[in-house]
Amino acid sequence: MVRPHDLCSHIQNAFRARHHRIAVPHSTQNLGILSILLRAGFLSSITRGTIEQPSPTEFHQVGEEQRRIWADLKYRDDRPVLNGMHLISKPNKPIFMDASEIRRLCSGRRAQTIKPLGMGEIAVVRTKSKEHEWLEAREAVELGLPGEVVCRAR
């Protein structure tokens, strides 16, 4: 299984190297996190494809190990929109929060040992709900869902 820290470091390194497009292995976790980053405005677009190119038609014709998610990175005034992406839950220490703790995190107060979210910063939450498995922290607060706070991006 691909861990979230691989995706976080891959995206952060791609922005630092001024890449315009990246390809990551296809998984529901990567798709969930990338779609949250897209909705938050850190990415221009995401599409499915193969190792060679973004192509939704070829995506269904290749095996699972050949499938990739292609993300177009966003820059403004030749500077990356995403300044940093950091893991909150570590593989050996997952951070689970109930809805009230996530609300504290979003409203500018410390929750557990996690610093509050700043202006323009988002947190990715993984819930146990099958319908809403990957959410941004503010969406989890609106729905009243607890979950694991996976990473933050600014």
DSSP file (Angstrom, degrees, kcal/mol; ACC not computed):
  #  RESIDUE AA STRUCTURE BP1 BP2  ACC     N-H-->O    O-->H-N    N-H-->O    O-->H-N    TCO  KAPPA ALPHA  PHI   PSI    X-CA   Y-CA   Z-CA
    1    1 A M              0   0    0      0, 0.0     2,-0.3     0, 0.0    26,-0.0   0.000 360.0 360.0 360.0 137.0    0.0    0.0    0.0
    2    2 A V        -     0   0    0      2,-0.0    27,-0.1     1,-0.0    28,-0.0  -0.619 360.0-139.2 -78.1 132.9    1.2    3.5   -0.9
    3    3 A R    >>  -     0   0    0     -2,-0.3     3,-1.1     1,-0.1     4,-0.9  -0.622  16.2-118.5 -94.4 154.3    1.5    5.7    2.2
    4    4 A P  H 3> S+     0   0    0      0, 0.0     4,-2.5     0, 0.0     5,-0.2   0.792 109.0  66.4 -63.0 -27.1    0.5    9.4    2.2
    5    5 A H  H 3> S+     0   0    0      1,-0.2     4,-2.2     2,-0.2     5,-0.2   0.818  96.0  57.3 -67.5 -26.0    4.0   10.6    3.0
    6    6 A D  H <> S+     0   0    0     -3,-1.1     4,-2.1     2,-0.2    -1,-0.2   0.929 109.9  43.9 -64.6 -44.3    5.1    9.4   -0.4
    7    7 A L  H  X S+     0   0    0     -4,-0.9     4,-2.6     2,-0.2     5,-0.3   0.916 112.6  52.1 -66.5 -43.5    2.5   11.6   -2.1
    8    8 A C  H  X S+     0   0    0     -4,-2.5     4,-2.3     1,-0.2     5,-0.2   0.937 114.2  41.8 -59.3 -48.2    3.3   14.6    0.1
    9    9 A S  H  X S+     0   0    0     -4,-2.2     4,-2.6     2,-0.2     5,-0.2   0.872 113.2  54.1 -69.4 -35.5    7.0   14.5   -0.6
   10   10 A H  H  X S+     0   0    0     -4,-2.1     4,-2.0    -5,-0.2    -2,-0.2   0.935 112.7  42.5 -63.1 -46.5    6.4   13.8   -4.3
   11   11 A I  H  X S+     0   0    0     -4,-2.6     4,-2.2     2,-0.2    -2,-0.2   0.926 115.5  48.8 -66.5 -45.1    4.2   16.8   -4.7
   12   12 A Q  H  X S+     0   0    0     -4,-2.3     4,-2.0    -5,-0.3    -2,-0.2   0.911 113.1  47.2 -63.2 -42.9    6.4   19.1   -2.6
   13   13 A N  H  X S+     0   0    0     -4,-2.6     4,-2.0     2,-0.2    -1,-0.2   0.873 109.7  54.0 -66.9 -36.7    9.5   18.1   -4.5
   14   14 A A  H  <>S+     0   0    0     -4,-2.0     5,-2.6    -5,-0.2     4,-0.2   0.901 109.1  48.2 -64.9 -40.6    7.8   18.6   -7.9
   15   15 A F  H ><5S+     0   0    0     -4,-2.2     3,-1.2     1,-0.2    -1,-0.2   0.912 111.5  50.2 -64.7 -41.6    6.8   22.1   -6.9
   16   16 A R  H 3<5S+     0   0    0     -4,-2.0    -2,-0.2     1,-0.3    -1,-0.2   0.847 111.0  48.8 -65.5 -33.0   10.4   22.9   -5.8
   17   17 A A  T 3<5S-     0   0    0     -4,-2.0    -1,-0.3    -5,-0.1    -2,-0.2   0.403 113.7-120.6 -86.8   2.8   11.8   21.5   -9.0
   18   18 A R  T < 5 +     0   0    0     -3,-1.2    -3,-0.2    -4,-0.2     2,-0.1   0.813  50.7 167.4  62.7  34.2    9.3   23.6  -11.0
   19   19 A H      < -     0   0    0     -5,-2.6    -1,-0.2    -6,-0.1     3,-0.1  -0.473  29.2-155.4 -72.9 151.7    7.6   20.6  -12.7
   20   20 A H  S    S+     0   0    0      1,-0.3    53,-1.8    -2,-0.1     2,-0.3   0.660  75.6  23.3-100.4 -20.9    4.4   21.4  -14.5
   21   21 A R  E     -A   72   0A   0     51,-0.2     2,-0.3    -7,-0.1    -1,-0.3  -0.997  63.2-171.4-148.2 140.0    2.9   17.9  -14.4
   22   22 A I  E     -A   71   0A   0     49,-2.3    49,-2.4    -2,-0.3     2,-0.4  -0.916  12.8-146.0-128.6 158.4    3.4   14.8  -12.2
   23   23 A A  E     -A   70   0A   0     -2,-0.3    47,-0.2    47,-0.2    -2,-0.0  -0.994  18.8-179.7-124.7 127.4    2.3   11.2  -12.3
   24   24 A V  E     -A   69   0A   0     45,-2.4    45,-2.9    -2,-0.4     3,-0.1  -0.892  39.9 -85.1-122.3 154.5    1.5    9.3   -9.1
   25   25 A P  E     -A   68   0A   0      0, 0.0     2,-0.5     0, 0.0    43,-0.2  -0.256  50.6-106.7 -58.0 144.2    0.4    5.7   -8.7
   26   26 A H        +     0   0    0     41,-1.5     2,-0.3    38,-0.3    41,-0.1  -0.625  60.2 135.5 -78.5 121.7   -3.4    5.2   -8.9
   27   27 A S     >  -     0   0    0     -2,-0.5     4,-2.6     1,-0.1     5,-0.2  -0.964  63.9-112.2-154.9 159.8   -5.1    4.5   -5.6
   28   28 A T  H  > S+     0   0    0     -2,-0.3     4,-2.4     1,-0.2     5,-0.2   0.864 118.2  54.4 -64.4 -33.5   -8.2    5.8   -3.9
   29   29 A Q  H  > S+     0   0    0      2,-0.2     4,-2.5     1,-0.2     5,-0.2   0.957 111.0  42.6 -63.6 -51.1   -6.0    7.5   -1.3
   30   30 A N  H  > S+     0   0    0      1,-0.2     4,-2.6     2,-0.2     5,-0.2   0.901 115.5  50.2 -63.1 -40.9   -3.9    9.4   -3.9
   31   31 A L  H  X S+     0   0    0     -4,-2.6     4,-2.1     2,-0.2    -1,-0.2   0.902 111.6  48.9 -63.9 -40.8   -7.1   10.3   -5.8
   32   32 A G  H  X S+     0   0    0     -4,-2.4     4,-1.7    -5,-0.2    -2,-0.2   0.931 114.2  43.8 -64.2 -47.2   -8.8   11.5   -2.7
   33   33 A I  H  X S+     0   0    0     -4,-2.5     4,-2.2     1,-0.2    -2,-0.2   0.917 114.8  49.0 -66.7 -43.2   -5.9   13.7   -1.6
   34   34 A L  H  X S+     0   0    0     -4,-2.6     4,-2.1    -5,-0.2    -1,-0.2   0.873 109.1  52.6 -65.4 -36.3   -5.3   15.1   -5.1
   35   35 A S  H  X S+     0   0    0     -4,-2.1     4,-2.4    -5,-0.2    -1,-0.2   0.866 108.7  50.7 -68.6 -33.5   -9.0   15.9   -5.5
   36   36 A I  H  X S+     0   0    0     -4,-1.7     4,-2.0     2,-0.2    -2,-0.2   0.922 110.8  48.6 -65.8 -43.3   -8.9   17.9   -2.2
   37   37 A L  H  X>S+     0   0    0     -4,-2.2     5,-2.5     2,-0.2     6,-0.9   0.859 111.1  51.5 -63.7 -34.8   -5.9   19.8   -3.4
   38   38 A L  H ><5S+     0   0    0     -4,-2.1     3,-1.0     4,-0.2    -2,-0.2   0.935 110.3  47.2 -66.5 -46.6   -7.7   20.5   -6.7
   39   39 A R  H 3<5S+     0   0    0     -4,-2.4    -2,-0.2     1,-0.2    -1,-0.2   0.829 110.2  54.1 -64.3 -31.4  -10.8   21.8   -4.9
   40   40 A A  H 3<5S-     0   0    0     -4,-2.0    -1,-0.2    -5,-0.2    -2,-0.2   0.590 118.8-111.8 -80.1  -9.6   -8.6   24.0   -2.7
   41   41 A G  T <<5S+     0   0    0     -3,-1.0    -3,-0.2    -4,-0.5    -2,-0.1   0.605  86.1 115.7  93.8  12.0   -6.9   25.5   -5.7
   42   42 A F  S   <S+     0   0    0     -5,-2.5    32,-1.1    -6,-0.2     2,-0.3   0.706  75.6  45.4 -84.8 -20.7   -3.4   24.1   -5.4
   43   43 A L  E     -B   73   0A   0     -6,-0.9    30,-0.2    30,-0.2    -2,-0.1  -0.884  66.7-146.7-121.3 152.9   -3.6   22.1   -8.6
   44   44 A S  E    S-     0   0A   0     28,-3.0     2,-0.3     1,-0.3    29,-0.1   0.896  76.8 -24.5 -82.1 -44.7   -4.9   23.0  -12.1
   45   45 A S  E     -B   72   0A   0     27,-0.8    27,-2.9     2,-0.0     2,-0.4  -0.987  49.8-147.8-161.8 160.1   -6.3   19.6  -13.1
   46   46 A I  E     +B   71   0A   0     -2,-0.3     2,-0.3    25,-0.2    25,-0.2  -0.992  21.4 168.1-133.4 145.2   -6.1   15.9  -12.4
   47   47 A T  E     -B   70   0A   0     23,-2.5    23,-3.5    -2,-0.4     2,-0.2  -0.982  32.0-111.8-150.3 158.0   -6.7   13.1  -14.9
   48   48 A R  E     +B   69   0A   0     -2,-0.3     7,-0.3    21,-0.2     2,-0.3  -0.602  49.8 129.9 -90.2 154.8   -6.2    9.4  -15.1
   49   49 A G  E     -B   68   0A   0     19,-2.4    19,-2.5     5,-0.3     2,-0.2  -0.911  48.1 -77.4-171.8-160.6   -3.7    7.8  -17.5
   50   50 A T  E     -B   67   0A   0      3,-2.5    17,-0.2    -2,-0.3     9,-0.1  -0.462  52.9 -87.4-111.2-175.3   -0.8    5.4  -17.9
   51   51 A I  S    S+     0   0    0     15,-0.5    16,-0.1     1,-0.2   -28,-0.0   0.872 125.6  45.5 -62.3 -36.3    2.9    5.6  -17.1
   52   52 A E  S    S-     0   0    0      1,-0.2    -1,-0.2    14,-0.1    14,-0.0   0.892 124.8 -13.1 -77.2 -40.7    3.6    7.2  -20.5
   53   53 A Q  S    S-     0   0    0      2,-0.1    -3,-2.5    15,-0.0     2,-0.7  -0.988  71.3 -88.9-158.8 158.6    0.8    9.9  -20.7
   54   54 A P        +     0   0    0      0, 0.0    -5,-0.3     0, 0.0    -6,-0.1  -0.693  59.5 147.5 -74.8 116.5   -2.4   11.1  -19.3
   55   55 A S     >  -     0   0    0     -2,-0.7     4,-1.5    -7,-0.3     3,-0.2  -0.752  33.8-166.7-154.9 100.0   -5.1    9.3  -21.2
   56   56 A P  H  > S+     0   0    0      0, 0.0     4,-0.7     0, 0.0    -7,-0.1   0.798  92.3  54.8 -60.7 -28.1   -8.4    8.3  -19.6
   57   57 A T  H  4 S+     0   0    0      1,-0.2     3,-0.4     2,-0.2     4,-0.3   0.904 110.8  43.3 -73.3 -39.8   -9.2    6.0  -22.5
   58   58 A E  H >> S+     0   0    0     -3,-0.2     3,-1.0     1,-0.2     4,-0.9   0.714  98.2  77.9 -75.2 -19.9   -6.0    4.0  -22.2
   59   59 A F  H >< S+     0   0    0     -4,-1.5     3,-0.6     1,-0.3    -1,-0.2   0.886  95.6  45.3 -56.3 -42.2   -6.4    3.9  -18.4
   60   60 A H  T 3< S+     0   0    0     -4,-0.7    -1,-0.3    -3,-0.4    -2,-0.2   0.608 108.3  58.7 -79.7 -11.7   -9.0    1.2  -18.5
   61   61 A Q  T <4 S+     0   0    0     -3,-1.0    -1,-0.2    -4,-0.3     2,-0.2   0.591  96.5  69.5 -94.4 -11.8   -7.0   -0.9  -21.0
   62   62 A V  S << S-     0   0    0     -4,-0.9     5,-0.0    -3,-0.6     2,-0.0  -0.600  88.5 -93.5-105.0 166.7   -3.8   -1.3  -19.0
   63   63 A G    >>  -     0   0    0     -2,-0.2     3,-1.3     1,-0.1     4,-0.6  -0.209  40.5-100.4 -73.0 167.6   -3.1   -3.3  -15.8
   64   64 A E  G >4 S+     0   0    0      1,-0.3     3,-0.9     2,-0.2   -38,-0.3   0.846 120.8  56.5 -58.5 -37.7   -3.3   -1.9  -12.3
   65   65 A E  G 34 S+     0   0    0      1,-0.2    -1,-0.3   -40,-0.1   -39,-0.0   0.679 106.3  51.4 -71.7 -16.0    0.4   -1.5  -12.0
   66   66 A Q  G <4 S+     0   0    0     -3,-1.3   -15,-0.5    -7,-0.1    -1,-0.2   0.538  86.4 106.9 -93.9  -9.4    0.5    0.7  -15.1
   67   67 A R  E <<  + B   0  50A   0     -3,-0.9   -41,-1.5    -4,-0.6     2,-0.3  -0.502  45.1 175.5 -79.1 138.1   -2.3    3.1  -14.0
   68   68 A R  E     -AB  25  49A   0    -19,-2.5   -19,-2.4   -43,-0.2     2,-0.5  -0.941  30.0-132.9-136.8 157.7   -1.3    6.6  -12.9
   69   69 A I  E     -AB  24  48A   0    -45,-2.9   -45,-2.4    -2,-0.3     2,-0.5  -0.973  24.7-152.5-109.2 124.1   -3.0    9.8  -11.8
   70   70 A W  E     -AB  23  47A   0    -23,-3.5   -23,-2.5    -2,-0.5     2,-0.4  -0.848  11.5-170.0-100.3 130.2   -1.6   12.9  -13.6
   71   71 A A  E     -AB  22  46A   0    -49,-2.4   -49,-2.3    -2,-0.5     2,-0.6  -0.976  15.9-143.5-123.5 132.1   -1.8   16.2  -11.8
   72   72 A D  E     -AB  21  45A   0    -27,-2.9   -28,-3.0    -2,-0.4   -27,-0.8  -0.844  24.1-136.6 -92.9 122.0   -1.1   19.6  -13.3
   73   73 A L  E     - B   0  43A   0    -53,-1.8     2,-0.4    -2,-0.6   -30,-0.2  -0.470  14.2-130.5 -81.5 150.3    0.7   21.9  -10.8
   74   74 A K        -     0   0    0    -32,-1.1     7,-2.1    -2,-0.1     8,-0.4  -0.850  22.8-178.0-110.0 135.1   -0.4   25.5  -10.4
   75   75 A Y  E     -C   80   0B   0     -2,-0.4     2,-0.4     5,-0.2     3,-0.0  -0.957   9.2-162.2-127.1 147.0    1.9   28.5  -10.4
   76   76 A R  E >  S-C   79   0B   0      3,-3.0     3,-1.2    -2,-0.3    -2,-0.0  -0.992  80.0  -8.8-132.1 125.0    1.1   32.2   -9.9
   77   77 A D  T 3  S-     0   0    0     -2,-0.4    -1,-0.1     1,-0.3     0, 0.0   0.885 128.7 -59.4  54.7  41.6    3.6   34.9  -11.0
   78   78 A D  T 3  S+     0   0    0      1,-0.2    -1,-0.3    -3,-0.0    -3,-0.0   0.697 118.0 110.6  61.1  22.9    6.2   32.1  -11.5
   79   79 A R  E <  S-C   76   0B   0     -3,-1.2    -3,-3.0   -61,-0.0    -1,-0.2  -0.974  76.6-104.2-123.5 142.2    5.9   31.0   -7.9
   80   80 A P  E     -C   75   0B   0      0, 0.0    -5,-0.2     0, 0.0   -38,-0.0  -0.361  16.3-145.0 -66.3 141.5    4.3   27.7   -6.8
   81   81 A V  S    S+     0   0    0     -7,-2.1     2,-0.7   -39,-0.2    -6,-0.1   0.863  89.6  65.2 -72.0 -36.4    0.9   28.0   -5.2
   82   82 A L        +     0   0    0     -8,-0.4     3,-0.1   -40,-0.3    -1,-0.1  -0.798  60.6 178.0 -90.7 116.8    1.6   25.2   -2.8
   83   83 A N        -     0   0    0     -2,-0.7     2,-0.3     1,-0.3    -1,-0.2   0.771  64.7  -8.4 -89.8 -28.3    4.4   26.3   -0.4
   84   84 A G        -     0   0    0      2,-0.0    70,-2.4   -69,-0.0     2,-0.4  -0.953  47.7-160.8-168.7 147.1    4.5   23.2    1.7
   85   85 A M  E     -D  153   0C   0     -2,-0.3     2,-0.4    68,-0.2    68,-0.2  -0.971  22.0-177.7-135.9 118.5    2.8   19.9    2.4
   86   86 A H  E     -D  152   0C   0     66,-2.4    66,-2.6    -2,-0.4     2,-0.3  -0.916  26.1-120.2-125.7 144.1    3.5   18.1    5.7
   87   87 A L  E     +D  151   0C   0     -2,-0.4    64,-0.3    64,-0.2     3,-0.1  -0.609  24.0 177.8 -78.6 135.5    2.4   14.9    7.2
   88   88 A I  S    S+     0   0    0     62,-2.9     2,-0.6    -2,-0.3    63,-0.2   0.811  71.9  54.8-100.1 -53.5    0.5   15.1   10.5
   89   89 A S  S    S-     0   0    0     61,-1.5    -1,-0.2    60,-0.4    59,-0.0  -0.733  78.2-155.7 -82.5 121.9   -0.3   11.4   11.0
   90   90 A K  B >   -H   93   0D   0      3,-1.7     3,-0.8    -2,-0.6    -2,-0.0  -0.601  28.0-111.1 -91.4 158.4    2.9    9.4   11.0
   91   91 A P  T 3  S+     0   0    0      0, 0.0    -1,-0.1     0, 0.0    -2,-0.0   0.852 121.0  38.5 -58.0 -33.9    2.9    5.6   10.1
   92   92 A N  T 3  S+     0   0    0      1,-0.2    -3,-0.0     0, 0.0     0, 0.0   0.529 126.0  37.1 -94.2  -5.7    3.8    4.8   13.7
   93   93 A K  B <  S-H   90   0D   0     -3,-0.8    -3,-1.7     2,-0.0    -1,-0.2  -0.611  72.4-168.9-146.0  81.6    1.6    7.5   15.3
   94   94 A P        -     0   0    0      0, 0.0     2,-0.7     0, 0.0    -5,-0.1  -0.456  16.6-139.1 -70.6 144.8   -1.8    8.1   13.6
   95   95 A I        -     0   0    0     54,-0.3    54,-2.3    -2,-0.1     2,-0.4  -0.910  21.5-174.9-109.3 107.7   -3.6   11.2   14.8
   96   96 A F  E     -E  148   0C   0     -2,-0.7     2,-0.3    52,-0.2    52,-0.2  -0.850   3.9-177.9-102.7 138.1   -7.4   10.6   15.2
   97   97 A M  E     -E  147   0C   0     50,-2.9    50,-2.5    -2,-0.4     2,-0.1  -0.979  21.3-131.5-134.3 146.6   -9.7   13.5   16.1
   98   98 A D     >  -     0   0    0     -2,-0.3     4,-2.1    48,-0.2     3,-0.4  -0.383  44.1 -91.5 -85.3 176.2  -13.4   13.8   16.8
   99   99 A A  H  > S+     0   0    0      1,-0.2     4,-2.0    45,-0.2     5,-0.1   0.840 125.3  53.4 -60.7 -35.5  -15.4   16.5   15.1
  100  100 A S  H  > S+     0   0    0      2,-0.2     4,-1.9     1,-0.2    -1,-0.2   0.869 109.2  48.5 -70.0 -35.2  -15.0   19.0   18.0
  101  101 A E  H  > S+     0   0    0     -3,-0.4     4,-2.1     2,-0.2    -2,-0.2   0.883 110.8  50.4 -70.7 -37.6  -11.2   18.7   17.9
  102  102 A I  H  X S+     0   0    0     -4,-2.1     4,-2.1     2,-0.2    -2,-0.2   0.887 108.9  53.2 -65.4 -37.3  -11.2   19.2   14.1
  103  103 A R  H  X S+     0   0    0     -4,-2.0     4,-1.9    -5,-0.2    -2,-0.2   0.911 107.8  50.4 -62.1 -42.6  -13.3   22.3   14.6
  104  104 A R  H  <>S+     0   0    0     -4,-1.9     5,-2.6     1,-0.2     4,-0.2   0.915 109.3  51.5 -60.4 -43.0  -10.7   23.6   17.1
  105  105 A L  H ><5S+     0   0    0     -4,-2.1    12,-2.1     1,-0.2     3,-0.8   0.895 113.2  44.5 -60.6 -41.9   -8.0   23.0   14.5
  106  106 A C  H 3<5S+     0   0    0     -4,-2.1    -1,-0.2     1,-0.2    -2,-0.2   0.760 108.5  57.8 -75.7 -25.7   -9.9   24.9   11.8
  107  107 A S  T 3<5S-     0   0    0     -4,-1.9    -1,-0.2    -5,-0.2    -2,-0.2   0.314 123.5 -94.2 -93.3  10.5  -10.8   27.8   14.1
  108  108 A G  T < 5S+     0   0    0     -3,-0.8     2,-0.3     1,-0.3    -3,-0.2   0.700  87.0 115.7  92.9  19.2   -7.3   28.7   15.0
  109  109 A R      < -     0   0    0     -5,-2.6    -1,-0.3    -6,-0.2     8,-0.2  -0.915  69.9-101.1-121.1 151.7   -6.8   26.8   18.3
  110  110 A R        -     0   0    0     -2,-0.3     2,-0.4     6,-0.1     5,-0.2  -0.431  31.6-162.6 -68.9 138.1   -4.4   23.9   19.0
  111  111 A A  B >   -I  114   0E   0      3,-1.6     3,-2.5    -2,-0.1     2,-0.2  -0.993  61.8 -40.3-125.7 124.8   -5.9   20.4   19.0
  112  112 A Q  T 3  S-     0   0    0     -2,-0.4   -15,-0.0     1,-0.3    -2,-0.0  -0.444 123.0 -32.3  54.9-120.9   -4.0   17.7   20.7
  113  113 A T  T 3  S+     0   0    0     -2,-0.2     2,-0.4     2,-0.1    -1,-0.3   0.232 113.0 111.0-108.4  13.7   -0.4   18.4   19.7
  114  114 A I  B <   -I  111   0E   0     -3,-2.5    -3,-1.6     1,-0.0     3,-0.1  -0.748  67.5-125.8 -96.5 131.4   -1.2   19.9   16.3
  115  115 A K        -     0   0    0     -2,-0.4    -6,-0.1    -5,-0.2     3,-0.1  -0.396  39.2 -97.0 -67.8 150.2   -0.7   23.6   15.6
  116  116 A P        -     0   0    0      0, 0.0     2,-0.2     0, 0.0   -10,-0.2  -0.216  42.0 -94.9 -67.6 159.9   -3.9   25.3   14.2
  117  117 A L        -     0   0    0    -12,-2.1     3,-0.1    -8,-0.2     2,-0.1  -0.543  41.4-145.8 -74.3 138.2   -4.4   25.9   10.5
  118  118 A G    >   -     0   0    0     -2,-0.2     3,-1.7     1,-0.2     2,-0.2  -0.248  40.1 -56.6 -92.2-175.3   -3.3   29.2    9.2
  119  119 A M  T 3  S+     0   0    0      1,-0.3    -1,-0.2    -2,-0.1     3,-0.1  -0.448 126.1   7.8 -64.7 131.6   -4.8   31.4    6.5
  120  120 A G  T 3  S+     0   0    0      1,-0.3     2,-0.4    -2,-0.2    -1,-0.3   0.581 102.2 125.7  74.1  10.2   -5.0   29.6    3.2
  121  121 A E    <   -     0   0    0     -3,-1.7     2,-0.3    31,-0.0    -1,-0.3  -0.803  39.2-167.7-104.9 143.6   -4.0   26.3    4.8
  122  122 A I  E     -F  153   0C   0     31,-2.6    31,-2.3    -2,-0.4     2,-0.4  -0.869  10.1-148.8-124.9 159.7   -6.0   23.1    4.6
  123  123 A A  E     -F  152   0C   0     -2,-0.3    14,-2.4    29,-0.2     2,-0.5  -0.985  14.5-136.2-126.5 141.9   -5.9   19.7    6.4
  124  124 A V  E     -FG 151 136C   0     27,-3.0    26,-2.4    -2,-0.4    27,-0.8  -0.855  21.2-166.7-100.2 128.5   -6.8   16.4    4.8
  125  125 A V  E     -FG 149 135C   0     10,-3.5    10,-2.8    -2,-0.5     2,-0.6  -0.946  11.5-153.4-119.3 133.8   -9.0   14.1    6.9
  126  126 A R  E     -FG 148 134C   0     22,-2.9    22,-2.8    -2,-0.4     8,-0.2  -0.934  21.1-170.7-105.4 120.7   -9.7   10.4    6.3
  127  127 A T        -     0   0    0      6,-2.6    20,-0.2    -2,-0.6    18,-0.0  -0.559  34.0-120.5-105.3 170.5  -13.0    9.3    7.8
  128  128 A K  S    S+     0   0    0     18,-0.5     2,-0.3    -2,-0.2     5,-0.1   0.538  80.2 109.8 -85.7  -7.8  -14.5    5.9    8.2
  129  129 A S        -     0   0    0      3,-0.4    -2,-0.2     1,-0.2    16,-0.0  -0.524  60.9-152.0 -69.8 128.9  -17.5    6.9    6.1
  130  130 A K  S >  S+     0   0    0     -2,-0.3     3,-0.6     1,-0.2    -1,-0.2   0.841  96.6  49.8 -70.4 -32.4  -17.5    5.1    2.7
  131  131 A E  T 3  S+     0   0    0      1,-0.3     2,-0.2     2,-0.1    -1,-0.2   0.870 125.2  26.5 -73.1 -37.3  -19.4    8.0    1.1
  132  132 A H  T 3  S+     0   0    0      1,-0.1    -3,-0.4     3,-0.0    -5,-0.3  -0.573  74.2 145.9-124.7  66.1  -17.0   10.7    2.4
  133  133 A E    <   +     0   0    0     -3,-0.6    -6,-2.6    -2,-0.2     2,-0.5   0.916  69.8  37.2 -73.4 -42.5  -13.7    8.8    3.0
  134  134 A W  E    S+G  126   0C   0     -8,-0.2     2,-0.3    -3,-0.1    -8,-0.2  -0.951  76.1 158.9-116.1 120.5  -11.4   11.7    2.1
  135  135 A L  E     -G  125   0C   0    -10,-2.8   -10,-3.5    -2,-0.5     2,-0.2  -0.939  43.3-111.6-136.3 155.9  -12.4   15.3    3.2
  136  136 A E  E >>  -G  124   0C   0     -2,-0.3     4,-2.0   -12,-0.2     3,-0.7  -0.621  44.4-109.2 -78.1 151.4  -10.9   18.6    3.8
  137  137 A A  H 3> S+     0   0    0    -14,-2.4     4,-1.9     1,-0.3     5,-0.1   0.848 118.2  52.3 -56.1 -39.6  -11.0   19.4    7.5
  138  138 A R  H 3> S+     0   0    0      1,-0.2     4,-2.0     2,-0.2    -1,-0.3   0.854 108.7  50.9 -68.0 -33.3  -13.7   22.1    7.1
  139  139 A E  H <> S+     0   0    0     -3,-0.7     4,-2.1     2,-0.2    -1,-0.2   0.884 108.3  52.4 -68.1 -38.2  -15.9   19.7    5.2
  140  140 A A  H  X>S+     0   0    0     -4,-2.0     5,-2.3     1,-0.2     4,-0.9   0.872 108.8  50.8 -64.4 -36.6  -15.5   17.1    8.0
  141  141 A V  H  <5S+     0   0    0     -4,-1.9     3,-0.5    -5,-0.2    -2,-0.2   0.927 109.2  50.4 -65.7 -44.8  -16.6   19.8   10.5
  142  142 A E  H  <5S+     0   0    0     -4,-2.0    -2,-0.2     1,-0.2    -1,-0.2   0.885 116.2  41.4 -60.1 -39.3  -19.7   20.6    8.4
  143  143 A L  H  <5S-     0   0    0     -4,-2.1    -1,-0.2    -5,-0.1    -2,-0.2   0.575 108.0-126.6 -85.5  -9.6  -20.6   16.9    8.2
  144  144 A G  T  <5 +     0   0    0     -4,-0.9   -45,-0.2    -3,-0.5    -3,-0.2   0.834  55.5 152.4  69.4  33.2  -19.7   16.3   11.9
  145  145 A L      < -     0   0    0     -5,-2.3    -1,-0.2    -6,-0.2     2,-0.1  -0.828  35.6-146.9-101.8 131.5  -17.4   13.4   11.0
  146  146 A P        +     0   0    0      0, 0.0   -18,-0.5     0, 0.0     2,-0.3  -0.446  35.2 135.1 -82.0 166.4  -14.4   12.3   13.1
  147  147 A G  E     -E   97   0C   0    -50,-2.5   -50,-2.9   -20,-0.2     2,-0.5  -0.993  53.8 -57.0 176.0-174.8  -11.3   10.9   11.4
  148  148 A E  E     -EF  96 126C   0    -22,-2.8   -22,-2.9    -2,-0.3     2,-0.9  -0.793  41.7-137.5 -91.0 125.4   -7.6   10.7   11.0
  149  149 A V  E     + F   0 125C   0    -54,-2.3   -60,-0.4    -2,-0.5   -54,-0.3  -0.755  29.4 177.0 -84.4 107.5   -5.9   14.0   10.2
  150  150 A V  E     -     0   0C   0    -26,-2.4   -62,-2.9    -2,-0.9   -61,-1.5   0.957  48.9 -22.7 -84.1 -55.1   -3.5   12.9    7.5
  151  151 A C  E     -DF  87 124C   0    -27,-0.8   -27,-3.0   -64,-0.3     2,-0.3  -0.937  49.0-133.7-152.8 171.0   -1.6   15.9    6.2
  152  152 A R  E     -DF  86 123C   0    -66,-2.6   -66,-2.4    -2,-0.3     2,-0.4  -0.966  14.7-164.0-132.0 150.1   -1.7   19.7    5.9
  153  153 A A  E      DF  85 122C   0    -31,-2.3   -31,-2.6    -2,-0.3   -68,-0.2  -0.993 360.0 360.0-136.2 141.8   -1.0   21.9    2.9
  154  154 A R              0   0    0    -70,-2.4   -69,-0.1    -2,-0.4    -1,-0.1   0.307 360.0 360.0-138.8 360.0   -0.3   25.7    2.6
